[in-house]
Amino acid sequence: MNLNHKVVAITGASSGIGKALAMDALSRGAQVAVCARSLEKLQQAYPQHENILFVQADVSKEEDCFAFIDAVMAKWGRVDVLINNAGNSMRALFEELDIKVLRELMDVNFWGTVCTTKAALPSIIKNGGTIVGVSSIAGYRGLPGRTGYSSSKFAMQGFLESLRTELLYKNVNVMWVAPGFTSSNIRNTALSADGKAQKETPLDESKLMSSETCARIILDGIEKRKRTIVMTSQGKLTVLLSKLLPGFLDKMVFNHFAKEPNSPLKK
């Protein structure tokens, strides 16, 4: 699928991967609709462009998901590609966690994908388009201190795999991607045990994959109608070991995350 003159809708696009996806799609000749909870931040994040549509939407709310797609249909009359990018993370031990944090992550990461996909599906089927879920290695392997995040990404991938199989003979491609650690705002907005934003990152963001590189890989995958993309060698090894040596991987993953600054994990 060449993205030139295609209509691409992207959720969670005021910064990070979402913004990079939008800018790259515009450079490929697409008409791009973006949404985020803050319309002001969304508009400030982009230069003026005739082929971009800004929509205020909180994907944790079903009505906002449908309103976003309705706005795209009103503007261009179609949706060819939907990229479910909106998401949030968390860092806290489950035993210390307020259950509302898990519910909030499921509302954004899982239900946001489900509802926006439901709204866009008729047009995507009609146009033989593509549905994308920006997932994570956490969708293949449960990560300690990220129970809510991993749960929501596992759920997203299960939903998308089921949907892909349902649509197998309707000329619709369904793809999910696992970027690995990418420089973005998600760790700054990640929730702590009480549901408040951490406002700090445990990682050296300068050493991570850039949002622009991540976006290019995703859009190249859309054009090639790929099924899944696991972007990093660390991610590919994790997926492989989770199938072959899950007990060994338990220890590897624990030790890796225990080394994070201020890690809640203790032996």
C-alpha positions in Angstrom: 0.0 0.0 0.0 1.5 3.3 -1.1 0.4 6.0 1.4 0.3 8.7 -1.2 -3.3 10.2 -1.1 -4.4 7.7 1.6 -6.2 8.9 4.7 -4.3 7.9 7.8 -5.8 8.3 11.3 -3.5 8.3 14.3 -4.4 8.3 18.0 -2.2 9.8 20.7 -0.3 12.1 18.3 0.7 15.2 20.3 4.3 13.9 20.8 6.7 11.0 20.5 5.9 8.1 18.2 2.5 9.5 17.3 3.8 12.8 16.1 6.7 11.2 14.2 4.2 8.9 12.5 2.0 11.9 11.5 5.0 13.9 10.1 6.4 10.9 8.2 3.0 10.0 6.8 2.5 13.6 5.6 5.9 13.5 3.9 4.7 10.4 2.0 1.7 12.3 0.6 -1.0 11.1 3.0 -3.9 13.0 4.4 -3.4 12.7 8.2 -5.9 13.0 11.1 -4.4 13.1 14.6 -6.1 13.2 18.0 -5.0 13.7 21.6 -6.7 14.8 24.8 -5.4 18.4 24.5 -6.3 20.1 21.3 -4.0 23.0 22.2 -0.9 20.8 22.6 -1.8 19.0 19.4 -2.0 22.2 17.4 1.2 23.5 18.9 3.1 20.3 18.1 2.8 20.7 14.3 3.6 23.2 11.6 0.7 24.4 9.4 -0.2 21.9 6.7 -3.2 21.6 4.4 -3.4 17.8 4.8 -3.7 17.5 8.5 -6.8 17.4 10.7 -6.7 18.0 14.5 -9.3 16.4 16.7 -9.6 16.5 20.5 -10.3 13.0 21.8 -9.6 11.0 24.9 -9.5 7.4 23.6 -10.4 6.0 27.1 -13.9 7.3 26.3 -15.9 5.3 23.7 -17.8 8.4 22.4 -14.5 10.2 21.8 -13.2 7.3 19.7 -16.3 7.4 17.5 -16.2 11.2 17.3 -12.6 11.1 16.1 -13.4 8.8 13.2 -16.6 10.7 12.5 -14.5 13.9 12.1 -12.2 12.1 9.7 -15.1 10.8 7.6 -16.6 14.3 7.5 -13.3 15.8 6.3 -12.2 13.2 3.8 -15.0 10.6 3.5 -12.8 7.6 4.2 -10.2 6.0 6.5 -7.5 3.9 4.8 -5.2 3.4 7.7 -5.8 3.5 11.5 -2.8 3.5 13.8 -3.8 2.9 17.4 -0.9 4.6 19.0 -2.4 6.2 22.1 -1.2 4.6 25.3 0.3 5.0 28.7 2.5 2.9 31.0 3.1 2.4 34.8 5.8 1.3 37.2 4.9 -0.2 40.6 4.6 -3.5 42.2 1.1 -5.1 42.0 1.0 -5.6 45.7 1.3 -1.8 46.2 -0.8 -0.8 43.3 -4.3 0.8 43.3 -6.5 -1.2 41.0 -7.7 2.0 39.4 -4.3 2.2 37.7 -4.9 -1.1 35.9 -8.4 0.0 34.9 -7.0 3.3 33.5 -4.4 1.5 31.4 -6.9 -1.0 30.1 -9.3 1.9 29.2 -6.6 3.7 27.1 -4.4 0.9 25.7 -6.9 -1.8 25.1 -10.4 -0.2 25.0 -9.1 2.8 23.1 -7.9 0.4 20.4 -11.1 -1.6 20.4 -13.4 1.4 20.2 -11.5 3.4 17.6 -11.1 0.2 15.5 -14.8 -0.5 15.7 -15.6 3.1 14.5 -13.1 2.9 11.6 -13.7 -0.7 10.5 -16.5 -0.2 7.9 -14.4 2.3 5.9 -11.2 0.2 6.3 -13.1 -2.9 5.0 -14.5 -0.9 2.1 -11.1 0.4 1.1 -9.0 -2.6 1.8 -7.1 -0.7 4.4 -4.9 -1.4 7.4 -5.4 -1.4 11.2 -2.3 -1.1 13.3 -1.7 -1.5 17.0 1.4 0.0 18.6 2.1 -2.6 21.2 5.3 -3.5 23.0 7.6 -6.4 24.0 5.4 -6.2 27.2 2.6 -7.7 24.9 4.7 -10.8 24.4 6.3 -11.1 27.8 4.9 -9.9 31.2 7.2 -7.4 32.7 7.7 -6.9 36.5 6.5 -3.6 37.8 4.3 -3.2 34.7 1.4 -5.6 35.4 -1.2 -3.1 34.0 0.9 -2.2 31.0 1.7 -5.8 30.1 -1.9 -6.9 30.6 -3.2 -4.1 28.3 -0.7 -4.9 25.6 -1.4 -8.7 25.8 -5.1 -7.9 25.4 -4.5 -5.5 22.5 -2.5 -8.2 20.6 -5.1 -10.9 21.3 -7.8 -8.6 20.0 -5.9 -7.7 16.9 -4.9 -11.3 16.1 -8.5 -12.4 16.4 -9.6 -9.5 14.2 -6.9 -10.3 11.6 -8.2 -13.9 11.4 -11.8 -12.7 11.0 -10.8 -10.4 8.2 -8.4 -12.8 6.5 -10.4 -12.9 3.2 -11.6 -9.3 3.2 -8.4 -7.6 1.9 -7.8 -5.9 5.3 -4.4 -6.0 6.9 -4.1 -6.0 10.7 -0.6 -5.4 12.1 0.8 -5.0 15.5 4.3 -3.7 16.3 6.7 -3.9 19.3 9.0 -0.9 19.2 11.2 -1.8 22.2 12.5 1.1 24.2 11.9 4.2 22.2 12.6 7.8 23.2 9.2 9.3 23.9 7.1 10.9 26.6 5.5 7.7 27.8 7.9 7.1 30.8 7.3 10.6 32.0 3.6 10.2 32.0 3.7 6.6 33.3 1.6 6.1 36.4 2.9 5.2 39.8 1.2 3.0 42.4 -1.3 5.7 43.4 -2.1 6.6 39.8 -0.1 9.9 39.7 2.3 10.5 36.8 5.9 9.6 37.6 7.3 12.7 35.9 10.7 11.0 35.5 12.2 8.3 33.4 14.4 5.4 34.7 16.2 5.2 31.3 18.8 7.2 29.5 16.5 8.5 26.7 19.5 9.6 24.6 20.5 5.9 24.1 17.1 4.8 22.9 15.7 4.4 19.4 14.3 7.7 18.1 10.6 8.2 17.6 11.4 9.1 13.9 13.2 5.8 13.3 10.4 3.9 15.0 7.8 5.7 12.9 9.7 5.0 9.6 9.8 1.3 10.4 6.0 1.2 11.2 5.0 3.1 8.0 7.3 0.9 5.9 5.6 -2.1 7.5 2.2 -0.7 6.6 3.2 -0.1 3.0 4.5 -3.7 2.8 1.3 -5.0 4.6 3.3 -6.9 7.3 1.7 -8.9 10.0 4.0 -8.1 13.0 7.1 -6.2 13.6 9.5 -6.7 16.6 12.0 -3.9 16.1 15.0 -4.6 18.3 17.4 -7.6 18.6 16.7 -7.5 22.4 13.0 -7.7 21.7 13.4 -10.5 19.2 15.5 -12.5 21.7 13.0 -11.9 24.4 10.1 -13.2 22.2 12.2 -16.3 21.3 13.3 -17.1 24.9 9.7 -16.6 26.2 8.7 -19.6 23.9 11.8 -21.8 24.4 13.1 -21.0 27.9 10.4 -19.2 29.9 11.8 -20.1 33.3 15.3 -18.9 32.4 13.8 -15.7 31.0 11.9 -15.1 34.3 15.3 -14.6 36.0 16.8 -12.6 33.2 13.9 -10.2 33.1 13.8 -9.8 36.9 17.5 -9.0 37.0 17.3 -6.5 34.1 14.5 -4.5 35.7 16.0 -4.8 39.2 18.9 -2.7 37.9 16.8 0.3 37.0 17.2 3.4 39.1 14.8 3.3 42.1 13.6 -0.1 41.0 10.8 -1.5 43.2 12.1 -5.0 42.7 14.0 -6.7 45.5 15.3 -10.3 45.9 
